[in-house]
Every structure is written in C-alpha cells, then in structure tokens.
Amino acid sequence: MTYLSSISATNLTIAVSTVLILSLFITCVRRYWRLRHIPGPFIASYTDLWAAISVWRGKYYHDTVTQWHAKYGPVVRAGPNRVSFADPNAIPDIYGTSLIYPKSDSYRPMEVMAKGDTMQSIITIRDEKRVTGIKRQIAGGFSQSQWLKQEDQMDATISALLAQLYKKPTGMDIPLRNWLSFWMFDTLASLAFSKTRGYLQAGVDTDKVFPSAAGRFKHWRTWALAPQLESLLLKNWFMQRAKTTSTPIAELAIERVQDRTAEEKNATGRDLLARYLAASQAAPDVIGMKDVIALTITTIHAGSESTAVIAAMALSMVLGSKNSELFRKLEKEILDAYLPVGENGAIAFKDVEHLPYLDAVVRETLRWSVNPNVNSRTVNTPGGVTICDTFIPEGTDVMVSSHDIKNCTWMFGADASVYNPERWMHIDEQKRRDMERSAMGFSWGRRICMGQHLARILIKKLLASLIIAFEIEPIKAGETGKWDGNTIGFNLQTV
C-alpha cells in the first residue's frame, strides 16, 4: 500500500508539473504568435521585465526603443503586447479622434494615493466615456480667453520673479532653473487658488513640494513597464490602509479644497478651483469631490514641472554655445518691437502673442521636449486595425517613438537633429499643422494637454519679460560645456 501511494504521489507530481510546463509553453507561444509578423528583439516578445530592469538601472526607455528602430525598422515589437512606430503617419491613427483608443495600463503608476485612497486624474483615467464627461464640464475653463482673464495674477508672479533677480549682485551666476520652478509653482497656485505658496519670496522650497512633483514623473517612468508589479507592491490592500499620509502636493490640494468648501463663497470667483467646484455642483455624478481634488493635484503637479522645464529649456537651447546667434535673433525681435512694459515689469501677452521668432522658439523647444514615458494606447477595435500598413490585433498596445519622430527628416527637414527655430518660419499653414502634430509637444488628438494654452501664454510672457529686463549670458555647465535646463546657470546684467 505504501508503495502504491508512493507511485500515485510521484505520478501526481509528474502530471502537475507537465500541466504547468505545457501551460507556460502555450502561454509563451500565444504571446509570440499574435505579433509574430512584427520584427523586434526576441526577448521583448515574451516579457517587459528586462526592459523594465534597464529603466531601473537608469536608462530611458525611449533610448532603448530608438535603438530597436535603428536595428529593426520603423515598426517594432517593443514588448509582448506593445508595438512602437517611428513614422509620423501613425500619430493620427493612434492618438486621433476617429478611432478612440484608451490609454494603456502604463499610465496606472501615475495615479497618486491620498490618505490611503488611489486617485485618478484626467491624465490617468482610461475610461474614455468618463474623460468625455469630465472634459465637457471643465474644458471651457482652459481656453486662452479664460486664462487671460487672470493675466494680472500671472503678471504679479513674473514681477515677483524679476524683483528677486534684481536683488542679485551684478555678475552673480544664477541657477535660473530653480527660480523658474519657484515662479511656475507660485503662478499655478495663484491661478488655481488665488493665493501663492510664497516660494519666490522665500527663494527656497519651504515645504518640500518640488521633489514630490519631480518624483511623481520619475515614479511613472520607473514603473510604466511593470504597472501590475507596481500595484502589487505599492498599492495593495495593506499599503492603502497603512499609508494614511499623502504627498505634499496631494496634501496641498486637499487643504485648499477643504478651505474653499468651508467658505461661503470665493472672493474672486475666477480661479481654477472655483471652476472645478462649479463643475462639480453642476454635474456631481460626473465630477465628485474626489475628482476635484485629483484635478487640482494634476494642475499643480503636471503644470508646474513641465512648464518650468520647457521655459528653462528654451533659454538653455537658444543660449547654448553653438546657438548663441539664435538668442541674439530672439533678443533683437523682442527689443526692436518696443513692447510696452507694465508697472510690474511684465509684458502683456497680446504684445508678444504673434512675434514670429518667439513663437518659433517655443514650438521648436516643444519639439525637443521628448516625453520619456510610455505613451501607449490599447487598440480596442474588434478584429484589429491596420496602422502604417501593419496589422495590429485587438488588445495590442501601440505607441510612437517620440525621439525617432523628432528626428524625422522628411517631416522636419535634413537638419531635424539640430535645434533650429527657423524651421517653423516661412512655411504654409498645412505644413505647420503637420509639424506641430508630429512634434507632440502637448501630445495630440483627443488627449492633448488641456493646459497647452496656459503654457504658451506663460512661456512667451516670461521670455519677453526676462529679455527686456536683463542682458543674459549663459554659464557653462561643468567641464563638458553641456547646456540643459537642470544645470545651466545665467549671468544677468540689469539693462
């Protein structure tokens, strides 16, 4: 009997092992088979883990994808269920409005936790019907005309920035990237809540918000290729109940919403939070109080970090040692326009909106601000679709390689790899639209960044105000002389 039991146990072990091995084999074959017609690294057809590990070691995923495109061509299998395109013609198919594909799971790590609760923002929501409902209620509040009703608040923070820079000794090297972060955060706080956080006045990050803002994007980049693992490790049942605190930005948003709802009415009635609350009152089933908090977090978080980076990048690119003549052209256009300067030192947007070279600098800088994250969508069309003559099965994640498209010569010219604002000048409107779509500075299509108008307003006003107020010279960043928005310093001489 013992002998028979031993045989039975052995047979059972063999049977279970065989089933597991066969299941694993079938799973691997199925993973490979559905996208077998698309070239790419062999290991990428089975797992994202090895690519995720390279990101954890400090390599940007878009650099890896660019290497794959150089080896395998314009259409690459970039994961077990992900296809990357290096062709601008794929953009309207993937991000357009005719066939609407939801954002993929790669956006899940961007969701924040506030007091143990996971909160979805307009950026991370993957239910397209819900996105439509929310945008219908708040989109009007993001128009250029609506933002310009608050231009005096923008002028106030630009004035505060200039005042701080005026105090610096002549010839002192200034880490302008830091000051632009203070300016942008105070500006968004003023536009959102009608009060600043006082970063410009203090000249320091008084409550450690900035590491939180940058850290959220870094967290997204780190876990975008392993969203299920991120949820398992960091957003599980235990973590949600154990983590009763929130990030500094989430705490700020919750505090401001609670303060506002406790007041009888808003003193001005024109700030962004007032518009969010009005939308919530008009359609509480679409925008609940949790959504108001999430929208507020997104406004501060995404807006402050990205706009400050783009403004600093614009200065660093046109001031670089190889591009100093570009800055002189920009400086000449602004100074020769004899723009009226307000009492607070700020320049009105109406006076700089249509300056051609300034506009070209902003557009070219946006072209260079490549999104390092996985901007993929999930094909949900029954039976699949064809993108750039390549069949894509239903359920596949698709994306474009922003770096490859930025360097597309048939779209941007033979010098596509060079920073050159003049490529945006003296072209017809259709070509301009095609280039702007391919640049994807604010993404494109249905999920285009809602804050794009505000960002353009602020960047143009800021650059003009700085150039009129100061003679600006760059300081080399280290021995390499590399120019970038994070390390570049400036020497400002008062005009």
Wavefront OBJ file of the C-alpha trace (Angstrom):
o trace
v 0.000 0.000 0.000
v 2.867 2.373 0.855
v 4.489 1.504 -2.475
v 1.290 2.264 -4.389
v 0.867 5.559 -2.514
v 4.423 6.477 -3.456
v 3.716 5.736 -7.122
v 0.498 7.736 -7.005
v 2.248 10.728 -5.421
v 5.025 10.547 -7.991
v 2.567 10.323 -10.875
v 0.595 13.238 -9.485
v 3.729 15.352 -9.211
v 4.699 14.493 -12.783
v 1.191 15.231 -14.043
v 1.014 18.605 -12.288
v 4.497 19.551 -13.491
v 3.605 18.536 -17.035
v 0.435 20.636 -16.979
v 2.335 23.656 -15.634
v 5.083 23.312 -18.237
v 2.560 22.889 -21.046
v 0.569 25.886 -19.807
v 3.715 28.003 -19.699
v 4.717 26.795 -23.152
v 1.275 27.531 -24.619
v 1.259 30.975 -22.994
v 4.679 31.776 -24.454
v 3.639 30.554 -27.906
v 0.424 32.590 -27.797
v 2.324 35.699 -26.685
v 4.790 35.325 -29.515
v 2.328 34.191 -32.177
v -0.157 37.098 -32.222
v 2.531 39.664 -33.151
v 4.978 37.316 -34.889
v 4.767 39.345 -38.116
v 6.354 42.386 -36.451
v 10.158 42.437 -36.046
v 11.810 43.160 -32.727
v 14.080 41.735 -30.015
v 13.235 38.098 -29.326
v 13.065 38.533 -25.554
v 10.708 41.522 -25.923
v 8.087 39.200 -27.384
v 7.910 37.323 -24.071
v 8.479 39.831 -21.268
v 8.766 43.520 -20.408
v 10.804 42.730 -17.322
v 14.213 43.004 -18.946
v 13.346 46.422 -20.411
v 11.961 47.476 -17.022
v 15.227 46.432 -15.367
v 17.194 48.644 -17.773
v 14.948 51.564 -16.765
v 15.519 50.772 -13.083
v 19.245 50.951 -13.808
v 18.846 54.477 -15.137
v 18.324 54.071 -18.886
v 15.434 55.869 -20.547
v 13.002 53.545 -22.297
v 12.744 55.840 -25.321
v 16.518 55.429 -25.850
v 16.068 51.656 -25.897
v 13.167 51.912 -28.350
v 15.211 54.213 -30.602
v 17.965 51.586 -30.740
v 15.401 48.952 -31.699
v 14.020 51.100 -34.505
v 17.539 51.665 -35.836
v 18.014 47.889 -35.957
v 14.569 46.558 -36.915
v 12.909 49.381 -38.869
v 10.002 51.839 -38.472
v 7.643 49.279 -36.876
v 8.991 47.360 -33.885
v 7.578 44.866 -31.427
v 8.585 46.642 -28.213
v 7.019 44.195 -25.752
v 4.876 41.067 -25.518
v 1.829 43.171 -26.333
v 3.298 46.504 -27.467
v 4.173 47.866 -30.906
v 6.159 51.058 -31.490
v 6.042 53.185 -34.644
v 8.744 55.582 -35.833
v 6.512 57.102 -38.507
v 4.647 60.431 -38.057
v 1.795 58.971 -40.125
v 0.980 56.679 -37.193
v 0.115 59.598 -34.896
v -3.437 60.306 -36.166
v -4.186 56.567 -36.215
v -3.059 56.050 -32.606
v -3.920 59.346 -30.902
v -6.606 60.751 -33.193
v -10.335 61.129 -32.752
v -11.767 58.857 -35.458
v -10.970 55.600 -33.652
v -10.542 56.339 -29.960
v -8.146 54.026 -28.170
v -7.990 54.186 -24.360
v -4.729 54.774 -22.548
v -2.918 51.576 -21.662
v -2.030 50.220 -18.223
v 1.324 52.019 -18.466
v -0.469 55.088 -17.056
v -1.542 53.319 -13.860
v 1.668 54.160 -11.946
v 0.865 57.853 -12.492
v -2.130 57.509 -10.170
v -1.440 59.029 -6.755
v -2.500 57.937 -3.296
v -4.004 60.474 -0.920
v -4.747 59.375 2.632
v -4.681 55.731 1.562
v -7.013 56.193 -1.400
v -5.938 55.880 -5.046
v -6.938 58.945 -7.054
v -7.279 59.135 -10.827
v -6.619 62.374 -12.664
v -7.650 63.459 -16.148
v -4.231 62.170 -17.269
v -4.607 58.664 -15.858
v -8.304 57.916 -16.467
v -8.614 55.139 -19.053
v -12.407 55.154 -19.347
v -12.914 57.350 -22.421
v -16.609 57.948 -21.710
v -15.692 59.319 -18.312
v -12.989 61.515 -19.839
v -15.568 62.923 -22.260
v -17.940 63.713 -19.407
v -15.284 65.488 -17.344
v -13.913 67.484 -20.270
v -17.398 68.581 -21.233
v -17.698 70.214 -17.803
v -14.250 71.823 -17.473
v -12.761 72.339 -20.957
v -14.100 75.888 -21.248
v -12.064 76.870 -18.210
v -8.841 76.027 -20.046
v -9.359 78.224 -23.118
v -6.909 81.014 -23.890
v -9.560 83.688 -23.389
v -10.431 82.265 -19.956
v -6.806 82.222 -18.820
v -6.263 85.793 -19.988
v -8.932 86.910 -17.535
v -6.320 86.047 -14.895
v -3.376 87.706 -16.625
v -2.943 90.153 -13.753
v -2.162 87.184 -11.490
v 0.443 85.970 -13.989
v 1.939 89.472 -14.065
v 2.177 89.520 -10.278
v 4.324 86.388 -10.112
v 6.514 87.498 -13.046
v 7.003 90.782 -11.174
v 7.962 88.868 -8.019
v 10.487 86.816 -10.012
v 12.041 89.915 -11.571
v 12.222 91.606 -8.166
v 14.170 88.676 -6.737
v 16.544 88.590 -9.707
v 17.128 92.353 -9.473
v 18.395 91.815 -5.924
v 21.203 89.549 -7.094
v 24.660 91.168 -7.282
v 25.803 92.126 -10.769
v 27.810 89.322 -12.322
v 26.479 86.662 -9.965
v 25.798 83.267 -11.513
v 22.113 82.420 -11.078
v 20.646 78.880 -11.255
v 17.657 80.128 -13.207
v 16.082 76.665 -13.450
v 15.420 76.746 -9.690
v 13.920 80.211 -9.826
v 11.684 79.258 -12.732
v 10.346 76.352 -10.659
v 9.511 78.745 -7.807
v 7.870 81.117 -10.280
v 5.823 78.436 -12.013
v 4.577 76.864 -8.810
v 3.572 80.223 -7.321
v 1.887 81.136 -10.615
v -0.182 77.959 -10.746
v -1.089 78.260 -7.075
v -2.287 81.811 -7.726
v -4.287 80.814 -10.804
v -5.753 77.778 -9.062
v -6.378 79.150 -5.560
v -5.948 82.952 -5.774
v -3.002 82.717 -3.366
v 0.647 81.727 -3.814
v 2.821 79.467 -1.674
v 5.479 82.160 -1.237
v 8.310 80.249 -2.890
v 9.505 83.292 -4.835
v 9.572 85.420 -1.723
v 11.399 82.767 0.302
v 13.697 81.668 -2.515
v 13.561 78.081 -1.262
v 11.252 75.069 -1.386
v 9.750 75.703 2.027
v 7.589 72.560 2.244
v 9.456 70.072 0.021
v 6.873 70.114 -2.751
v 9.316 70.136 -5.667
v 10.876 66.712 -5.005
v 7.307 65.401 -4.830
v 6.444 66.900 -8.232
v 9.570 65.607 -9.959
v 9.314 62.327 -8.071
v 5.873 61.570 -9.437
v 7.117 61.717 -13.028
v 10.160 59.638 -12.072
v 7.870 57.080 -10.414
v 5.790 56.881 -13.583
v 8.871 56.402 -15.734
v 10.219 53.748 -13.338
v 7.094 51.590 -13.244
v 5.413 52.216 -16.631
v 6.684 48.885 -17.966
v 5.591 46.993 -14.855
v 2.252 48.517 -13.777
v 0.920 45.261 -12.333
v 4.035 44.851 -10.204
v 3.753 48.460 -9.024
v 0.156 47.898 -7.973
v 1.068 44.650 -6.226
v 3.970 46.139 -4.271
v 2.939 49.737 -3.640
v -0.846 49.971 -3.960
v -2.019 46.721 -2.438
v -4.696 46.372 0.235
v -2.161 46.628 3.057
v -0.374 49.688 1.648
v -3.651 51.504 1.071
v -4.562 51.082 4.722
v -1.085 51.557 6.151
v -0.370 54.780 4.276
v -2.537 57.418 5.920
v -0.391 60.354 4.773
v -0.280 61.914 1.308
v 2.336 63.511 -0.891
v 2.961 67.222 -0.235
v 1.093 68.147 -3.416
v -1.888 65.965 -2.521
v -1.938 67.468 0.979
v -1.895 70.966 -0.517
v -4.761 70.156 -2.888
v -6.875 68.607 -0.124
v -6.193 71.585 2.147
v -7.206 74.127 -0.492
v -10.382 72.253 -1.461
v -11.409 71.946 2.177
v -10.716 75.641 2.796
v -12.749 76.669 -0.236
v -15.733 74.448 0.509
v -15.773 75.806 4.076
v -16.067 79.376 2.794
v -19.454 80.845 1.956
v -18.200 81.952 -1.436
v -14.991 82.561 -3.307
v -13.623 86.079 -3.023
v -12.931 86.386 -6.750
v -14.892 83.556 -8.344
v -12.452 83.363 -11.238
v -9.736 80.929 -10.192
v -9.436 77.353 -11.387
v -10.634 75.770 -8.173
v -13.814 77.843 -8.368
v -14.355 76.495 -11.887
v -13.782 72.917 -10.721
v -16.212 73.320 -7.829
v -18.803 74.930 -10.105
v -18.475 71.980 -12.485
v -18.897 69.586 -9.563
v -22.051 71.368 -8.432
v -23.435 71.346 -11.976
v -22.699 67.648 -12.562
v -21.928 65.886 -9.250
v -22.409 62.484 -10.861
v -19.594 63.290 -13.313
v -17.205 65.278 -11.110
v -17.326 64.359 -7.438
v -15.269 65.961 -4.682
v -12.631 63.261 -5.108
v -12.355 64.275 -8.771
v -11.988 67.947 -7.805
v -9.023 67.033 -5.599
v -7.495 64.843 -8.328
v -7.903 67.581 -10.951
v -6.286 70.078 -8.596
v -3.342 67.751 -7.968
v -2.844 67.312 -11.712
v -2.998 71.054 -12.370
v -0.246 71.804 -9.875
v 1.823 68.731 -10.498
v 1.964 68.393 -14.263
v 1.759 72.111 -14.982
v 4.456 73.353 -12.623
v 7.076 70.776 -13.523
v 6.601 70.673 -17.299
v 6.209 74.411 -17.938
v 9.246 75.343 -15.833
v 11.314 72.741 -17.677
v 10.192 73.997 -21.107
v 10.887 77.644 -20.202
v 14.356 76.753 -18.909
v 14.970 74.559 -21.957
v 14.039 77.397 -24.306
v 16.621 79.661 -22.687
v 19.303 76.989 -22.497
v 18.821 75.914 -26.121
v 18.961 79.396 -27.640
v 21.809 80.433 -25.314
v 23.962 77.360 -25.894
v 27.500 77.923 -27.124
v 26.584 76.620 -30.583
v 23.323 78.554 -30.717
v 24.173 81.992 -29.347
v 23.172 83.592 -32.650
v 19.679 82.192 -32.132
v 19.366 84.075 -28.867
v 20.572 87.290 -30.484
v 17.809 86.943 -33.094
v 15.226 86.389 -30.375
v 16.597 89.274 -28.327
v 16.597 91.591 -31.345
v 12.996 90.743 -32.263
v 11.769 91.458 -28.744
v 13.799 94.635 -28.192
v 13.040 96.029 -31.659
v 9.311 95.581 -31.027
v 9.476 98.289 -28.299
v 6.962 96.392 -26.231
v 5.175 98.391 -23.535
v 6.331 97.282 -20.098
v 3.799 97.208 -17.296
v 4.456 98.903 -13.986
v 5.251 95.492 -12.557
v 7.775 94.711 -15.301
v 5.638 92.092 -17.056
v 4.836 92.120 -20.773
v 1.224 91.706 -21.905
v 0.505 88.547 -23.868
v -1.289 90.463 -26.625
v 2.008 92.219 -27.371
v 4.053 89.021 -27.749
v 1.490 86.508 -28.979
v 2.313 86.975 -32.654
v 6.062 87.673 -32.546
v 7.214 85.146 -35.183
v 10.663 84.260 -33.860
v 9.482 83.955 -30.257
v 6.680 81.696 -31.443
v 9.178 79.613 -33.427
v 11.443 79.255 -30.374
v 8.534 77.971 -28.281
v 7.462 75.496 -30.983
v 10.989 74.199 -31.534
v 11.555 73.806 -27.799
v 8.351 71.793 -27.531
v 9.623 69.583 -30.364
v 12.731 68.873 -28.321
v 10.895 68.179 -25.064
v 10.584 64.447 -25.725
v 8.307 62.558 -23.347
v 10.481 59.798 -21.791
v 7.468 57.775 -20.656
v 5.443 55.049 -22.383
v 2.691 56.976 -24.181
v 0.821 53.903 -25.376
v -2.825 53.299 -26.236
v -4.717 49.998 -26.398
v -6.380 49.039 -29.689
v -9.998 48.168 -28.860
v -11.400 47.809 -32.389
v -12.962 44.341 -32.876
v -10.916 42.360 -35.364
v -7.940 44.703 -35.120
v -6.755 47.614 -37.277
v -4.081 48.462 -39.811
v -1.591 51.196 -38.878
v 1.092 52.214 -41.382
v 0.358 49.108 -43.464
v 0.861 46.861 -40.421
v -1.951 44.753 -38.978
v -2.440 45.279 -35.240
v -4.671 42.758 -33.403
v -7.321 43.909 -30.966
v -5.971 44.349 -27.443
v -2.475 45.388 -28.541
v -0.808 48.451 -27.002
v 0.512 50.867 -29.627
v 2.773 53.913 -29.309
v 5.070 56.180 -31.280
v 8.767 56.659 -30.640
v 8.875 60.391 -29.901
v 12.645 60.578 -30.302
v 12.590 58.968 -33.742
v 9.749 61.173 -34.942
v 11.529 64.290 -33.677
v 14.433 63.330 -35.949
v 12.255 62.519 -38.974
v 13.918 64.322 -41.888
v 11.000 64.177 -44.327
v 8.855 65.942 -41.744
v 11.291 68.404 -40.146
v 13.995 68.732 -42.787
v 17.541 67.484 -43.267
v 18.627 69.214 -40.044
v 15.923 67.541 -37.930
v 18.512 66.526 -35.316
v 19.522 70.181 -34.835
v 17.723 72.784 -32.701
v 16.578 75.320 -35.289
v 13.546 77.568 -34.610
v 13.623 78.877 -38.170
v 12.180 75.622 -39.500
v 8.825 76.920 -38.194
v 9.010 80.167 -40.154
v 8.004 80.864 -43.747
v 6.021 77.641 -44.151
v 2.398 77.197 -45.172
v -0.275 76.526 -42.571
v -0.783 72.872 -43.542
v 2.921 72.143 -43.137
v 2.887 73.917 -39.776
v -0.036 71.774 -38.595
v 1.696 68.584 -39.760
v 4.900 69.545 -37.956
v 3.078 70.501 -34.771
v 1.217 67.195 -34.774
v 4.485 65.301 -35.222
v 6.289 67.322 -32.540
v 3.695 66.196 -29.975
v 4.866 68.828 -27.502
v 1.482 68.686 -25.769
v 0.615 65.231 -27.112
v -2.060 65.277 -29.820
v -5.651 64.466 -30.597
v -8.309 63.612 -28.071
v -5.981 63.515 -25.054
v -3.996 66.636 -25.915
v -2.809 68.536 -22.846
v -5.594 70.799 -21.596
v -3.051 73.255 -20.206
v -1.389 73.948 -23.554
v -2.823 77.464 -23.910
v -1.707 78.472 -20.425
v 1.787 77.084 -21.007
v 2.206 79.067 -24.239
v 0.950 82.249 -22.575
v 3.298 81.924 -19.615
v 6.392 80.946 -21.591
v 6.032 83.810 -24.072
v 5.347 86.371 -21.348
v 8.254 85.126 -19.253
v 10.863 85.042 -22.029
v 9.947 88.526 -23.241
v 9.936 89.947 -19.705
v 13.357 88.465 -18.884
v 14.964 89.605 -22.124
v 13.689 93.174 -21.734
v 14.738 93.351 -18.074
v 18.220 91.832 -18.330
v 21.221 91.249 -20.527
v 21.528 87.478 -20.292
v 24.687 85.437 -20.711
v 24.955 81.686 -20.118
v 27.365 79.972 -17.756
v 28.824 76.681 -18.919
v 27.543 73.626 -17.094
v 30.649 71.770 -15.972
v 33.703 70.894 -17.997
v 31.713 69.403 -20.854
v 30.016 72.699 -21.627
v 26.723 70.857 -21.966
v 23.628 73.041 -21.813
v 20.479 71.735 -20.213
v 17.546 73.090 -18.256
v 18.533 71.435 -14.988
v 22.125 72.620 -14.561
v 22.528 75.731 -16.679
v 23.367 78.939 -14.868
v 22.918 82.511 -16.092
v 24.708 85.784 -15.584
v 22.149 88.594 -15.569
v 23.082 92.231 -16.136
v 20.359 94.796 -15.472
v 19.502 96.752 -18.613
l 1 2 3 4 5 6 7 8 9 10 11 12 13 14 15 16 17 18 19 20 21 22 23 24 25 26 27 28 29 30 31 32 33 34 35 36 37 38 39 40 41 42 43 44 45 46 47 48 49 50 51 52 53 54 55 56 57 58 59 60 61 62 63 64 65 66 67 68 69 70 71 72 73 74 75 76 77 78 79 80 81 82 83 84 85 86 87 88 89 90 91 92 93 94 95 96 97 98 99 100 101 102 103 104 105 106 107 108 109 110 111 112 113 114 115 116 117 118 119 120 121 122 123 124 125 126 127 128 129 130 131 132 133 134 135 136 137 138 139 140 141 142 143 144 145 146 147 148 149 150 151 152 153 154 155 156 157 158 159 160 161 162 163 164 165 166 167 168 169 170 171 172 173 174 175 176 177 178 179 180 181 182 183 184 185 186 187 188 189 190 191 192 193 194 195 196 197 198 199 200 201 202 203 204 205 206 207 208 209 210 211 212 213 214 215 216 217 218 219 220 221 222 223 224 225 226 227 228 229 230 231 232 233 234 235 236 237 238 239 240 241 242 243 244 245 246 247 248 249 250 251 252 253 254 255 256 257 258 259 260 261 262 263 264 265 266 267 268 269 270 271 272 273 274 275 276 277 278 279 280 281 282 283 284 285 286 287 288 289 290 291 292 293 294 295 296 297 298 299 300 301 302 303 304 305 306 307 308 309 310 311 312 313 314 315 316 317 318 319 320 321 322 323 324 325 326 327 328 329 330 331 332 333 334 335 336 337 338 339 340 341 342 343 344 345 346 347 348 349 350 351 352 353 354 355 356 357 358 359 360 361 362 363 364 365 366 367 368 369 370 371 372 373 374 375 376 377 378 379 380 381 382 383 384 385 386 387 388 389 390 391 392 393 394 395 396 397 398 399 400 401 402 403 404 405 406 407 408 409 410 411 412 413 414 415 416 417 418 419 420 421 422 423 424 425 426 427 428 429 430 431 432 433 434 435 436 437 438 439 440 441 442 443 444 445 446 447 448 449 450 451 452 453 454 455 456 457 458 459 460 461 462 463 464 465 466 467 468 469 470 471 472 473 474 475 476 477 478 479 480 481 482 483 484 485 486 487 488 489 490 491 492 493 494 495
